[in-house]
Amino acid sequence: MRVEMTMGEITNIQVAEAIEDIVKEKLLDKETVIQTLKDALIIAVKKKDGPSDNVEVNIDPEMGKLEVLATKKVKREVEDPLAEIEADKAKEIDPSIRVGQFITVPLDLSAFGRNAIQIAKQIMIQRIREAEREQVFDDFQHKVGEITSGAIQRMEKGAFIINLGRTEAIIPRSEQIPGEHLPIGRIVRALVKDVQKNPKGPQIVLSRKSPIFLKKLFEFEVPEIYENRVEIVAAAREAGERSKLAVYSVDDKIDPVGACVGLKGTRVQSVVKELNNEKIDIIGWDPD
C-alpha cells in the first residue's frame, strides 16, 4: 500500500483522491480511513511537540481540505507554547479575543520535521493494515458455511495455501479429499469452514472434505434446491470414495432425484467432477 505524505506537500495534497484510493484499494469504509488519518496526524503532532490533549484534526474529503488545529489559552506572556499563545498573535486571528480566553489556531504543517511525518506515515500504514485485517475477518466470518474459490498458490507442510485475492486461506490435509492431486495455479472451490483471528491476520480454514461442501455444490448446480423446492434431508460422505444424498420435494410435480441428477446426468456429473470423481448416490426420502 502506498501512503505518500510529506510535510511540504500535505497542505496541497489531494485529500479526497488519497482517501478514495485507499477506500477502493483496501475495500474499507471512508469513515475508517478518515479516522485513521486523523489519529496518525495527532500522534505525529504529539511526538513532535510532546503530549497534549488540545490538538484536533479536521478533514473534509469532499472539499479536499485538511487542517490540524490546537486550542490555546491567550496570555500576555507565554510560558507553555504548546498550550498558550501571546495575546497579540491571538488578536491577529480574532480581534475580539481577550486574555484568559481560549482560541483555536491552525498549525503550520510545513514546520513539521521529517521524523514527525515519517511517524504519521508509519502509523497510517499500520492502522490501515489492522483495519483491513478486521474487515477481512468480518467478511469471511459471515461466509462460514458457504463456498468460496481461489487459486492454489503453494503447498506448506501438506496444506494447500489458497489465494483469495485480499487474503490467503488454508486447506489443511485433514480437510482435503484423500488421493486428490491439485496443481499449483488451479482454481478450486471449497467450503469456508472456520475463521480465526491471528496476529498476522485472519486464518481462514477451507474444506473440500465436509458433507456441507457436497450439499452446497448441489445447491449451486440444482436451482430447485436453491429455490427450496427440493430439500437435501441428509448427506453422508466418505470423501474421495462415495457420498449419499437423501432428497425430498415439497412440490409434487418435481422428481427430487431427477432434479439432482439433471438431464443426461449433467448436474450430478458437475459435482462428481468437482469432487475428484467421487461416486454419488441420490435417493428419494419418504417422510412416512
C-alpha positions in Angstrom: 0.0 0.0 0.0 1.4 3.4 -0.9 0.9 6.3 1.5 2.5 9.3 0.1 2.8 12.1 2.6 5.4 14.8 3.1 5.1 17.9 5.2 5.9 20.2 2.4 3.2 18.7 0.2 0.5 17.9 2.8 -1.3 21.2 2.5 -1.6 20.7 -1.2 -2.4 17.0 -1.2 -5.4 15.9 -3.0 -7.1 14.6 0.2 -10.3 13.4 -1.4 -8.4 11.4 -4.0 -6.0 9.9 -1.5 -8.8 8.8 0.8 -10.8 7.3 -2.2 -7.7 5.4 -3.4 -7.3 3.7 0.0 -11.0 3.0 0.2 -11.1 1.3 -3.2 -7.7 -0.5 -2.8 -8.4 -1.9 0.7 -12.2 -2.1 0.5 -12.6 -0.1 3.7 -15.3 2.3 4.6 -14.5 6.0 4.2 -15.0 6.9 7.8 -12.4 4.3 8.9 -9.8 5.8 6.6 -10.6 9.4 7.6 -10.4 8.5 11.3 -7.1 6.6 10.7 -5.6 9.6 9.0 -6.7 11.9 11.9 -5.2 9.6 14.5 -1.9 9.3 12.7 -1.6 13.1 12.4 -2.5 13.7 16.0 0.1 11.2 17.2 2.7 12.8 14.9 2.0 16.2 16.4 2.3 14.9 19.9 5.6 13.2 19.0 6.9 16.5 17.8 5.6 18.8 20.5 5.0 16.5 23.4 1.9 15.1 25.0 -1.1 17.3 24.7 -4.9 16.9 24.5 -5.6 20.2 22.8 -4.9 19.0 19.2 -7.6 18.1 16.7 -7.6 17.3 13.0 -10.4 18.3 10.6 -10.7 16.5 7.3 -13.3 17.4 4.6 -12.7 14.8 1.9 -15.4 16.4 -0.4 -13.6 19.8 -0.3 -10.1 18.2 -0.2 -9.4 20.1 3.0 -7.1 19.0 5.8 -6.2 21.1 8.8 -4.6 20.5 12.2 -5.8 22.7 15.0 -4.7 23.4 18.5 -6.7 25.1 21.2 -4.6 27.5 23.2 -5.1 29.9 26.1 -4.5 33.6 25.4 -1.8 35.1 27.7 0.2 38.3 27.8 3.4 36.2 28.5 3.6 32.7 27.2 5.2 30.1 29.5 4.0 26.9 27.6 3.9 27.5 23.8 2.2 24.2 23.3 -0.9 25.3 25.3 -0.6 29.1 25.2 -0.5 31.9 22.7 0.5 35.6 23.0 -2.4 38.0 23.0 -1.0 40.0 20.1 -0.8 36.9 17.9 -4.3 35.7 19.0 -5.8 39.1 18.1 -4.4 38.7 14.5 -6.7 35.7 14.3 -9.6 37.1 16.3 -9.5 40.8 17.1 -12.2 40.3 19.8 -10.3 37.7 21.8 -9.3 38.6 25.3 -6.5 37.5 27.7 -7.7 34.4 29.6 -9.9 33.1 26.8 -9.2 30.1 24.6 -8.7 30.3 20.8 -8.3 27.6 18.2 -5.3 28.2 15.9 -4.2 26.3 12.8 -0.8 24.6 13.0 1.7 25.2 10.2 2.2 21.7 8.7 5.2 22.8 6.8 7.0 23.4 10.1 6.9 19.7 11.0 10.1 17.7 10.7 10.6 14.7 8.6 10.6 12.5 11.7 7.1 13.6 12.6 5.8 12.9 9.1 7.5 9.5 9.0 5.8 8.6 12.2 2.4 9.7 10.8 3.1 7.6 7.7 4.0 4.5 9.6 1.0 4.8 11.9 -1.3 5.3 8.9 0.1 2.2 7.2 -0.2 0.1 10.4 -3.7 1.3 11.2 -4.9 0.7 7.7 -3.5 -2.9 7.8 -5.2 -3.5 11.1 -8.5 -2.2 9.7 -8.1 -4.3 6.6 -7.5 -7.4 8.6 -10.5 -6.7 10.7 -12.6 -6.2 7.6 -11.4 -9.4 6.0 -12.2 -11.3 9.3 -15.7 -9.8 9.4 -16.3 -10.6 5.7 -15.3 -14.2 5.9 -16.8 -14.8 9.3 -20.2 -14.2 7.5 -19.2 -16.7 4.8 -18.7 -19.6 7.1 -20.7 -22.5 5.7 -20.6 -21.0 2.2 -18.4 -21.8 -0.8 -15.6 -19.6 -2.0 -13.0 -20.1 -4.7 -9.4 -19.2 -5.3 -6.1 -20.2 -6.9 -3.7 -22.7 -5.3 -0.7 -20.6 -4.5 1.6 -23.1 -2.9 1.9 -26.1 -0.5 3.1 -25.8 3.1 3.5 -28.8 5.3 1.0 -30.8 3.3 -1.6 -27.9 3.3 -2.8 -26.0 0.2 -2.5 -22.3 0.5 -5.3 -20.6 -1.5 -5.1 -17.1 -2.9 -8.5 -15.4 -2.3 -7.4 -12.0 -3.6 -7.5 -9.9 -0.5 -6.1 -12.6 1.7 -5.0 -16.3 1.8 -6.7 -19.3 3.1 -5.6 -22.8 4.0 -6.9 -26.3 3.2 -5.2 -28.4 5.8 -4.5 -32.1 5.0 -7.4 -33.1 7.2 -9.9 -31.1 5.0 -8.6 -32.4 1.7 -10.2 -35.1 -0.5 -8.0 -38.2 0.0 -6.0 -39.0 -3.1 -6.8 -35.7 -4.8 -3.8 -34.1 -6.5 -4.3 -30.4 -7.3 -1.7 -28.5 -9.3 -0.3 -25.1 -8.3 -2.3 -22.3 -10.1 -5.6 -24.3 -10.3 -8.8 -22.5 -9.3 -10.6 -24.6 -6.7 -13.8 -24.3 -4.8 -14.0 -25.1 -1.1 -16.3 -24.6 1.9 -15.4 -21.8 4.4 -15.2 -24.0 7.5 -13.7 -21.7 10.1 -12.3 -18.2 10.5 -10.0 -17.4 13.4 -8.2 -14.2 14.5 -4.4 -14.3 14.3 -1.7 -11.6 15.0 -0.7 -11.8 11.3 -4.3 -11.6 10.1 -7.3 -13.8 10.0 -6.8 -17.6 9.4 -9.4 -18.9 7.0 -9.8 -22.7 7.0 -11.3 -24.2 4.0 -12.7 -27.7 3.4 -13.2 -29.9 0.4 -14.0 -32.9 2.6 -17.0 -31.7 4.5 -20.5 -33.1 3.8 -21.7 -29.5 3.8 -19.4 -28.8 0.8 -21.3 -31.6 -1.0 -24.7 -30.1 -0.1 -23.6 -26.6 -1.2 -22.3 -27.9 -4.5 -25.7 -29.4 -5.3 -27.4 -26.1 -4.1 -25.3 -24.4 -6.7 -26.0 -26.9 -9.5 -29.7 -27.5 -8.8 -32.0 -24.5 -9.0 -34.8 -26.4 -7.3 -32.6 -26.8 -4.2 -31.6 -23.2 -4.2 -35.3 -22.2 -4.5 -36.2 -24.5 -1.6 -38.5 -26.7 -3.8 -36.2 -29.6 -3.3 -34.6 -30.3 0.1 -31.5 -32.3 1.0 -32.7 -34.1 4.0 -29.4 -35.9 4.8 -25.9 -36.2 3.4 -23.3 -38.8 4.3 -19.8 -38.7 2.8 -16.7 -40.8 2.7 -14.6 -38.2 0.9 -12.8 -39.5 -2.2 -14.9 -42.7 -2.3 -18.6 -42.4 -2.1 -21.3 -40.0 -1.0 -25.0 -40.4 -0.4 -27.8 -37.8 -0.5 -31.4 -38.2 0.6 -33.6 -35.7 -1.1 -37.3 -34.7 -0.8 -39.5 -32.5 -3.0 -42.0 -30.1 -1.4 -43.6 -29.8 -4.9 -45.4 -33.0 -6.1 -44.7 -32.0 -9.7 -40.9 -32.3 -9.1 -39.0 -35.5 -9.0 -36.3 -34.7 -6.4 -33.8 -37.4 -7.6 -34.3 -36.4 -11.3 -33.8 -32.7 -10.4 -30.5 -33.5 -8.7 -29.3 -35.8 -11.5 -30.2 -33.4 -14.3 -30.8 -34.0 -18.0 -28.4 -36.9 -19.1 -26.8 -36.6 -15.7 -25.3 -33.2 -16.3 -26.0 -31.8 -12.8 -24.6 -34.7 -10.8 -21.7 -35.1 -13.1 -20.6 -31.5 -12.5 -20.5 -32.3 -8.7 -18.7 -35.6 -9.4 -16.1 -33.8 -11.4 -15.6 -31.1 -8.7 -15.1 -33.9 -6.1 -12.4 -35.8 -8.0 -14.8 -38.4 -9.5 -16.3 -39.3 -6.1 -19.3 -41.7 -6.5 -22.6 -40.1 -5.5 -25.8 -42.0 -4.7 -29.0 -40.0 -4.7 -32.1 -41.5 -3.1 -35.6 -40.1 -2.5 -36.6 -39.6 1.0 -40.1 -40.6 2.2 -41.3 -38.7 5.2 -43.7 -41.6 6.0 
